[in-house]
Amino acid sequence: MAARRTRPPQPLAPNGLPGHLVGFVEALRAQGISVGPSETVDAGEVLKVLDLGHREIVREGLACAVLRRPEHRGTYDALFDLWWPAALGGRTVLAEAGADPDAPDPQDVEAMRAMLLDLLIDNPDIGEMDDRLVALIAQIVEAYGRYTSSRGPSYSAYQALKAMELGQLQGRLLAGLLAPHGDDPSPTQEQIAKSVAASKIAQLRRMVEGETKRRTAEQLGREHVQTYGIPQLAENVEFLRASGDQLRQMRRVVAPLARMLASRLAAKRRRHRAGAIDLRKTLRKSMSTGGVPIDVVLRKPRPARPELVVLCDMSGSVAGFSHFTLLLVHALRQQFSRVRVFAFIDTTDEVTHMFGPDADLAVVIQRVTREAGVFTRDGHSDYGNAFVSFTENFPGVLSPRSSLLVLGDGRTNYRNPAADVLAHMVTASRHAHWLNPEPRHLWGSGDSAVPRYEDIITMHECRSAKQLAAVIDQLLPV
């Protein structure tokens, strides 16, 4: 019996392979991955050379052609799976002679769980993609992940995984992995088995999510999945919505961002200092050429690096933003003659001594909340008391050589914002700027005192690492 062919609701490559590649490149650009014309041409040459029947080889070949930074790989892989799918439909195109006679009825959830458990135990490395496991996951998604949305049939990874009861499945998987070691496994064997079980369940979750995205893209189109199902680049993730994993990924982009900002600053300084003519020395030198100023003498640059005073909110709502900003400021500390860091929740304390040149800033942030006197009241944000305690305890910090940088969302928990104290601080500084991680349309809502602060100090919206880098690029001293 011949296999039935599954046709997608819409052509996968209506403009042929070249047009499909261009669409893939445009999707990468839409997610923030920079792919130029030369990389696109290289990708086309890759497709001419490689065997298109080996999907993973094509994946690696295109990655070599279009990716410049390793931290973009996660977003690239998600888009590759969307534009170069592993299969069509429900993967149910096997001939009857090749079908597994022991396959359970998809409606028998207990039998499906039992077979899934057996396949997870039998696969030493789930990443090798056992065909039976892949087919079973497709059946699970079809049977338990399908639902009807306003736009038509769609698929939910949450529904499919809920039906498989991953918590119980992981426990049974752990028991199966420990079974060969008898009734009294060693602590090392238990630890290894727990790690393997957790890894397999995590990979199973990723496989189910990938299958649901593939099926949803077939039904609703790639654009729908690209909007909601593709992980953002670390530099585009909003600080206030970032998960723990995303914050860890964001820390990896600090060094590249700092290098980029330092190189831009060097170029700006060259342009800024070029062309400043020393008229007196130029005229004196022109006496040897009959008064004609053939050789122009330029003034020697006298760079004045200001002091930077950072005042950052370390409360839980904006701690991730403050952490990342301090990482970036720490990487750029050589651009300033001195950097002093003050932290607060409801009271301000200096923490400069914790930020040494070789300090692990992830550890430093934990030390700040544990060791510094950043709260003396109830532990909720109080900008007014923080400003008052700063001016009372550190009266000589701000001067005409200082640049003040405030980090926080300006939410005072309906307490006195002490705007007059902030005005005094701004007046005492050479420059003053406030970086706010909240969206601009939320400024002034609820307990936000931003409208009052905004009348006093220049405030910048900094919702993501990319936006933060652009703002700091403008603020760095030339």
C-alpha positions as CSV (number, residue, x, y, z in Angstrom):
1,M,0.0,0.0,0.0
2,A,1.5,3.3,-1.0
3,A,2.0,6.1,1.5
4,R,-0.4,9.0,1.5
5,R,1.0,12.3,0.7
6,T,0.3,15.2,3.1
7,R,-0.1,18.6,1.5
8,P,0.2,21.8,3.5
9,P,-2.7,24.3,3.4
10,Q,-0.4,26.7,1.6
11,P,2.7,26.2,-0.4
12,L,5.9,26.1,1.7
13,A,8.0,27.9,-1.0
14,P,5.7,29.6,-3.5
15,N,8.7,31.6,-4.9
16,G,11.1,28.6,-5.2
17,L,14.2,28.0,-3.1
18,P,15.8,31.4,-3.7
19,G,12.6,33.2,-2.7
20,H,12.3,31.0,0.3
21,L,15.8,31.8,1.4
22,V,15.2,35.5,1.1
23,G,12.0,35.1,3.2
24,F,14.0,33.3,5.9
25,V,16.7,36.1,5.9
26,E,13.9,38.7,6.2
27,A,12.5,36.8,9.2
28,L,15.9,36.8,10.8
29,R,16.2,40.5,10.3
30,A,12.7,41.1,11.8
31,Q,13.9,39.4,15.0
32,G,17.0,41.7,15.2
33,I,19.6,39.4,13.7
34,S,21.7,41.4,11.3
35,V,22.1,39.6,7.9
36,G,23.6,41.6,5.1
37,P,23.5,41.0,1.3
38,S,26.9,39.3,1.3
39,E,25.7,36.8,4.0
40,T,22.6,36.1,2.0
41,V,24.7,35.4,-1.1
42,D,26.9,33.1,1.0
43,A,23.7,31.3,2.2
44,G,22.6,30.7,-1.4
45,E,26.0,29.2,-2.2
46,V,25.7,26.9,0.9
47,L,22.4,25.6,-0.5
48,K,24.0,24.9,-3.8
49,V,26.8,22.8,-2.3
50,L,25.0,20.9,0.6
51,D,22.7,17.9,0.3
52,L,19.3,19.4,1.0
53,G,18.1,16.0,2.1
54,H,20.2,16.2,5.3
55,R,18.3,18.9,7.3
56,E,20.7,19.2,10.2
57,I,23.6,19.7,7.8
58,V,21.6,22.5,6.1
59,R,20.9,24.0,9.5
60,E,24.6,24.2,10.4
61,G,25.6,25.4,6.9
62,L,23.2,28.3,6.9
63,A,24.1,29.2,10.5
64,C,27.8,29.5,9.4
65,A,26.7,31.8,6.6
66,V,24.3,34.2,8.3
67,L,25.2,34.3,12.1
68,R,27.8,36.6,13.5
69,R,27.2,36.2,17.2
70,P,26.7,32.9,19.1
71,E,24.0,34.3,21.4
72,H,21.7,34.6,18.4
73,R,21.7,30.8,17.8
74,G,18.6,30.1,19.9
75,T,16.5,32.5,17.8
76,Y,18.0,31.2,14.6
77,D,17.2,27.6,15.5
78,A,13.6,28.5,16.2
79,L,13.2,30.3,12.9
80,F,15.0,27.5,11.0
81,D,12.5,25.0,12.4
82,L,9.7,27.2,11.2
83,W,11.0,27.9,7.7
84,W,12.6,24.5,7.1
85,P,10.2,22.1,8.9
86,A,11.1,18.5,9.7
87,A,7.8,17.1,8.3
88,L,4.4,17.9,7.0
89,G,1.1,17.3,8.8
90,G,0.8,14.7,11.6
91,R,3.7,12.4,10.4
92,T,1.0,9.8,9.7
93,V,2.0,8.8,6.2
94,L,3.6,5.4,6.8
95,A,2.4,2.4,4.8
96,E,0.4,-0.2,6.7
97,A,3.3,-2.6,6.3
98,G,5.7,-0.3,8.0
99,A,3.4,0.7,10.9
100,D,4.2,-0.4,14.5
101,P,1.8,-3.2,15.5
102,D,2.3,-2.4,19.2
103,A,1.5,1.3,18.8
104,P,-1.2,2.3,21.4
105,D,-4.5,3.8,20.6
106,P,-4.0,7.6,20.8
107,Q,-7.2,8.0,22.8
108,D,-5.8,5.6,25.5
109,V,-3.8,8.2,27.5
110,E,-2.4,5.7,30.0
111,A,-1.0,3.5,27.1
112,M,0.5,6.6,25.5
113,R,2.2,7.6,28.8
114,A,3.5,4.0,29.2
115,M,4.9,3.9,25.7
116,L,6.4,7.4,26.1
117,L,8.1,6.2,29.3
118,D,9.6,3.1,27.6
119,L,10.9,5.2,24.7
120,L,12.5,7.7,27.1
121,I,14.2,4.9,29.0
122,D,15.4,3.1,25.9
123,N,17.0,6.3,24.3
124,P,20.4,6.9,25.9
125,D,20.4,10.3,24.2
126,I,17.0,11.7,23.4
127,G,18.6,14.2,21.1
128,E,19.3,11.4,18.6
129,M,15.6,11.6,17.6
130,D,14.3,8.0,17.7
131,D,11.8,7.8,14.8
132,R,9.3,6.0,17.1
133,L,9.6,8.8,19.7
134,V,9.1,11.5,17.1
135,A,6.0,9.7,15.7
136,L,4.6,9.3,19.2
137,I,5.1,13.0,20.1
138,A,3.2,13.8,16.8
139,Q,0.4,11.6,17.9
140,I,0.3,13.2,21.4
141,V,0.2,16.7,19.9
142,E,-2.6,15.7,17.5
143,A,-4.7,13.9,20.1
144,Y,-4.2,16.1,23.2
145,G,-2.8,19.4,21.9
146,R,-5.3,20.3,19.2
147,Y,-8.0,22.9,19.9
148,T,-10.1,25.3,17.8
149,S,-9.2,29.0,18.0
150,S,-11.0,32.0,16.4
151,R,-8.7,31.6,13.4
152,G,-9.2,27.9,13.0
153,P,-7.5,24.7,14.2
154,S,-4.4,25.2,16.4
155,Y,-2.2,23.4,18.8
156,S,-1.1,23.9,22.4
157,A,2.1,22.5,23.9
158,Y,0.6,23.1,27.4
159,Q,-2.4,20.9,26.7
160,A,-0.3,18.1,25.3
161,L,2.2,18.2,28.1
162,K,-0.5,18.4,30.7
163,A,-2.1,15.2,29.4
164,M,1.2,13.4,29.8
165,E,1.6,14.5,33.4
166,L,5.3,15.4,33.3
167,G,5.7,15.4,37.0
168,Q,4.6,11.8,37.4
169,L,6.4,10.8,34.2
170,Q,9.7,12.2,35.5
171,G,9.3,10.2,38.8
172,R,8.6,7.0,36.9
173,L,11.5,7.7,34.5
174,L,13.8,8.2,37.5
175,A,12.7,4.8,38.9
176,G,13.3,3.1,35.6
177,L,16.8,4.6,35.3
178,L,17.6,3.4,38.9
179,A,16.2,-0.1,38.4
180,P,19.5,-1.6,37.1
181,H,21.3,-0.5,40.2
182,G,19.0,-2.6,42.6
183,D,17.3,-1.5,45.8
184,D,20.2,0.5,47.2
185,P,21.8,2.7,44.6
186,S,24.8,4.9,45.6
187,P,24.4,8.7,46.0
188,T,26.4,9.2,42.8
189,Q,24.1,6.9,40.9
190,E,21.0,8.7,42.2
191,Q,22.5,12.1,41.3
192,I,23.3,10.9,37.8
193,A,19.9,9.4,37.3
194,K,18.2,12.6,38.5
195,S,20.2,14.7,36.1
196,V,19.5,12.4,33.2
197,A,15.8,12.3,34.0
198,A,15.5,16.1,34.2
199,S,17.5,16.5,31.0
200,K,15.2,14.0,29.1
201,I,12.1,15.7,30.4
202,A,13.4,19.1,29.4
203,Q,14.2,17.8,25.9
204,L,10.8,16.1,25.6
205,R,9.2,19.5,26.5
206,R,11.3,21.2,23.7
207,M,10.3,18.5,21.2
208,V,6.6,18.9,22.0
209,E,6.8,22.7,21.8
210,G,8.6,22.4,18.4
211,E,6.0,20.0,17.1
212,T,3.1,22.3,18.2
213,K,4.8,25.3,16.5
214,R,5.3,23.4,13.3
215,R,1.6,22.3,13.2
216,T,0.4,25.7,14.2
217,A,2.5,27.3,11.4
218,E,0.9,25.0,8.9
219,Q,-2.6,25.9,10.0
220,L,-2.3,29.7,10.8
221,G,0.9,30.7,8.9
222,R,4.5,31.4,9.8
223,E,3.8,35.0,10.6
224,H,1.5,34.0,13.5
225,V,4.2,31.8,15.1
226,Q,6.9,34.3,14.4
227,T,4.9,36.9,16.4
228,Y,4.3,34.8,19.5
229,G,6.5,31.7,19.4
230,I,10.0,32.8,18.6
231,P,12.4,33.6,21.5
232,Q,13.6,37.2,21.5
233,L,17.2,38.1,21.3
234,A,18.7,38.8,24.7
235,E,19.3,42.5,23.9
236,N,15.6,42.9,22.9
237,V,14.0,41.4,26.0
238,E,12.3,43.9,28.3
239,F,14.0,44.0,31.7
240,L,10.8,44.0,33.7
241,R,9.5,40.9,31.9
242,A,12.7,38.9,31.7
243,S,12.9,35.5,33.3
244,G,15.9,34.2,35.2
245,D,17.3,32.4,32.1
246,Q,16.8,35.5,30.0
247,L,18.6,37.7,32.6
248,R,21.5,35.2,32.5
249,Q,21.6,35.4,28.7
250,M,21.5,39.2,28.9
251,R,24.6,39.2,31.1
252,R,26.5,37.6,28.2
253,V,25.9,40.5,25.9
254,V,27.4,43.1,28.3
255,A,31.0,42.6,27.1
256,P,30.0,43.0,23.3
257,L,27.9,46.0,24.1
258,A,30.7,47.6,26.1
259,R,33.2,47.0,23.3
260,M,30.8,48.5,20.8
261,L,30.1,51.6,23.0
262,A,33.9,52.1,23.6
263,S,34.7,52.0,19.9
264,R,31.9,54.4,19.1
265,L,33.1,56.7,21.9
266,A,36.7,56.6,20.5
267,A,35.4,57.6,17.0
268,K,33.3,60.4,18.4
269,R,36.2,61.7,20.4
270,R,38.4,61.7,17.3
271,R,35.8,63.7,15.4
272,H,35.1,66.0,18.3
273,R,38.8,66.9,18.8
274,A,39.9,67.1,15.2
275,G,39.8,70.6,13.6
276,A,40.4,72.7,16.8
277,I,43.0,75.1,15.3
278,D,45.5,76.8,17.5
279,L,45.5,80.1,15.7
280,R,48.5,81.7,17.5
281,K,50.8,78.7,16.8
282,T,49.5,78.4,13.2
283,L,50.3,82.1,12.4
284,R,53.8,81.8,14.1
285,K,54.6,78.7,11.9
286,S,53.4,80.5,8.8
287,M,56.2,83.1,9.1
288,S,58.6,80.6,7.6
289,T,56.3,80.3,4.5
290,G,55.8,84.0,3.8
291,G,52.8,84.3,6.0
292,V,50.9,81.6,4.2
293,P,49.4,79.1,6.7
294,I,50.4,75.9,4.8
295,D,50.8,73.8,8.0
296,V,47.9,74.1,10.4
297,V,48.6,73.5,14.0
298,L,45.9,71.9,16.1
299,R,45.3,72.3,19.8
300,K,46.3,69.3,21.9
301,P,43.2,67.6,23.3
302,R,42.6,67.9,27.0
303,P,40.1,65.3,27.7
304,A,38.1,66.0,30.8
305,R,36.6,62.7,32.1
306,P,33.9,63.5,34.6
307,E,33.1,61.7,37.8
308,L,30.0,59.4,37.6
309,V,27.7,59.0,40.6
310,V,25.2,56.2,40.1
311,L,22.1,56.0,42.4
312,C,20.2,52.8,41.8
313,D,17.0,51.2,43.1
314,M,17.7,47.6,44.2
315,S,14.1,46.7,45.0
316,G,12.8,43.5,43.5
317,S,10.7,45.1,40.8
318,V,13.7,46.7,39.0
319,A,16.6,44.7,40.4
320,G,17.2,43.0,37.1
321,F,17.4,46.4,35.3
322,S,19.7,47.9,37.9
323,H,21.9,44.8,37.8
324,F,22.4,44.9,34.0
325,T,23.0,48.7,34.0
326,L,25.6,48.3,36.7
327,L,27.3,45.6,34.7
328,L,27.4,47.9,31.7
329,V,28.6,50.9,33.7
330,H,31.3,48.7,35.3
331,A,32.5,47.6,31.9
332,L,32.8,51.3,30.9
333,R,34.3,52.6,34.1
334,Q,37.6,53.6,32.3
335,Q,35.6,56.3,30.5
336,F,35.2,58.2,33.8
337,S,37.8,59.6,36.2
338,R,35.9,58.0,39.1
339,V,32.7,56.0,39.5
340,R,30.8,55.9,42.8
341,V,27.8,53.6,43.2
342,F,25.0,54.2,45.7
343,A,22.2,51.7,46.2
344,F,18.8,52.1,47.9
345,I,15.5,50.5,48.6
346,D,14.1,52.9,51.1
347,T,17.5,54.2,52.4
348,T,20.7,55.0,50.5
349,D,24.1,53.5,51.2
350,E,27.4,53.6,49.3
351,V,28.5,50.3,47.8
352,T,31.4,51.5,45.6
353,H,33.9,49.3,47.6
354,M,32.1,46.2,46.5
355,F,32.7,47.0,42.8
356,G,36.4,46.2,42.4
357,P,38.0,45.7,39.0
358,D,37.9,41.9,39.3
359,A,34.6,41.7,41.2
360,D,32.0,39.1,40.2
361,L,29.1,41.4,39.8
362,A,26.5,38.6,40.1
363,V,27.9,38.0,43.6
364,V,28.2,41.8,44.3
365,I,24.5,42.3,43.6
366,Q,23.6,39.7,46.2
367,R,26.0,41.3,48.7
368,V,24.4,44.7,48.2
369,T,21.0,43.6,49.4
370,R,22.5,41.4,52.1
371,E,25.3,43.6,53.6
372,A,24.5,47.2,52.6
373,G,22.1,49.4,54.5
374,V,19.7,49.8,51.7
375,F,16.6,49.6,53.8
376,T,15.8,50.8,57.3
377,R,12.1,50.9,57.2
378,D,9.7,48.3,55.7
379,G,11.8,47.3,52.7
380,H,9.5,48.8,50.0
381,S,10.7,51.4,47.6
382,D,10.8,54.9,49.0
383,Y,12.5,57.3,46.6
384,G,11.9,60.4,48.8
385,N,13.6,58.9,51.9
386,A,16.4,57.6,49.6
387,F,17.1,61.1,48.3
388,V,16.9,62.6,51.7
389,S,19.3,60.0,53.2
390,F,21.7,60.5,50.3
391,T,22.0,64.2,50.8
392,E,22.3,63.9,54.6
393,N,24.8,61.1,54.7
394,F,26.9,62.0,51.6
395,P,26.7,65.8,51.3
396,G,29.9,66.4,49.3
397,V,29.5,63.7,46.6
398,L,27.9,65.8,43.9
399,S,29.9,68.7,42.4
400,P,30.2,70.6,39.1
401,R,32.5,67.7,37.9
402,S,29.9,65.0,38.7
403,S,27.4,63.3,36.4
404,L,24.4,61.9,38.3
405,L,22.7,58.8,36.9
406,V,19.5,57.6,38.6
407,L,18.3,54.0,37.9
408,G,14.7,53.1,38.8
409,D,11.0,53.2,37.9
410,G,10.1,56.1,40.1
411,R,7.3,54.2,42.0
412,T,7.2,55.6,45.5
413,N,4.4,53.4,47.0
414,Y,2.4,56.7,47.5
415,R,5.0,58.2,49.8
416,N,6.5,61.7,49.7
417,P,8.6,61.8,46.5
418,A,10.9,64.6,47.8
419,A,11.1,66.3,44.4
420,D,12.7,69.4,46.0
421,V,15.6,67.2,47.3
422,L,16.1,65.7,43.8
423,A,16.1,69.3,42.3
424,H,18.9,70.2,44.7
425,M,20.9,67.1,43.7
426,V,20.4,68.0,40.0
427,T,21.5,71.6,40.5
428,A,24.7,70.4,42.3
429,S,25.7,68.2,39.4
430,R,27.1,69.0,36.0
431,H,24.8,66.6,34.2
432,A,21.9,64.5,35.5
433,H,19.9,61.8,33.8
434,W,17.4,59.2,34.9
435,L,17.1,55.8,33.2
436,N,13.6,54.2,33.6
437,P,12.9,50.6,32.6
438,E,9.1,51.1,32.5
439,P,7.3,51.8,29.2
440,R,6.7,55.4,28.7
441,H,2.9,55.0,28.6
442,L,3.0,53.8,32.2
443,W,4.8,56.8,33.6
444,G,2.5,58.5,36.0
445,S,0.1,55.6,36.5
446,G,-0.7,54.3,40.0
447,D,2.0,55.2,42.5
448,S,4.5,56.5,39.9
449,A,5.9,59.9,40.7
450,V,7.6,60.1,37.3
451,P,5.7,63.2,36.1
452,R,7.0,65.2,39.1
453,Y,10.6,63.9,38.6
454,E,10.5,64.4,34.9
455,D,10.0,68.2,35.4
456,I,13.4,68.2,37.3
457,I,15.6,65.7,35.6
458,T,16.0,64.4,32.0
459,M,14.4,60.9,31.9
460,H,15.0,58.2,29.4
461,E,13.0,55.1,28.6
462,C,15.3,52.0,28.8
463,R,13.2,48.9,28.5
464,S,15.8,46.6,26.9
465,A,19.5,46.1,26.7
466,K,19.5,47.5,23.2
467,Q,17.6,50.6,24.2
468,L,19.9,51.0,27.2
469,A,23.0,50.8,25.1
470,A,21.6,53.5,22.7
471,V,20.9,55.8,25.6
472,I,24.3,55.3,27.3
473,D,26.0,55.9,23.9
474,Q,24.4,59.3,23.8
475,L,25.3,60.1,27.5
476,L,29.0,59.0,27.5
477,P,31.3,62.0,27.9
478,V,33.1,63.1,24.7
